[in-house]
Amino acid sequence: MPLIGAHVSTAGGLDLSLDRALEISADCTQIFLSPPQQWRTVDYDDEVVNKYLTKLEKINIGPNFVHGIYLINLASENPENLQKAIDWLIWSQKTCRKLHLTGTNFHLGSHKGNGFTSVQKLVEDNLAKILTNSPDDVDLILENSAGNAIGGKIIELGALIKNLKDRRLKVCIDTQHAFASGYDLRDKEGIKRLVDEIAQEIGIKNVVMIHTNDSKMELGSGRDRHENIGEGLIGKNGFELLLNHPQLKHLPFVLEVPGFSQTGPDQQNIDLLRSLVH
Ligand SMILES: [Zn+2]
């Protein structure tokens, strides 16, 4: 049975994310370490860290991931914002280590319509700076984008992985972003195309998580809008194929959906995914 997880809230305390996961029967989690629309970092003291670790040991779920803030753009032309992004990611990696989290998943940012190759070198230099200053046992996870940003094509993420040659550099595949970027996940052929590209360009072993979201937007739309499983344009059949795919089923499938009562990933989405596993 693949692990089915969810992005959960940390409101009221980091450790409460674990209670919320338990409430919706999630096998693993993703959390924000700081408000996603702000440049802030948070100084988590020993008490907060120990409370989280004690609960984690008791509840025993995982792997658990961090989702980076939305302001990060590793191709930014603004030196101040670039430095803030690098500093935030280094802080997040260090915090992951304290909290026994697998790593930070984040969006690389925008090439402002000029194409991946126009920013590739800059992005690689910035990733190298982050990795140099990060703990050696925490993954830095690049998420595929919905199409118009860096990482819309699997080959782009593959180029970064190949050039940096750092075993901590990993990839997360978001199903909604892949669909919006032109990978048709509604049937076997489309999924085969995606998996073959991942195997060739990135290596299946370098994928650590599948963000499991249906899509409000059309195939190839280039737009990032998540929908509940089965309510969107990918549909249940696509998720059934993904969950049971021999090369993917060992991965954690983590929900980032609006929820059936608009409160975020819920038990209903998790049950739905589990019902598709055979
Ligand atoms: Zn995602």
Residues whose N, C-alpha, C, O or C-beta is under 5 A from the ligand:
A	BS01	ZN	D174 H211 E256
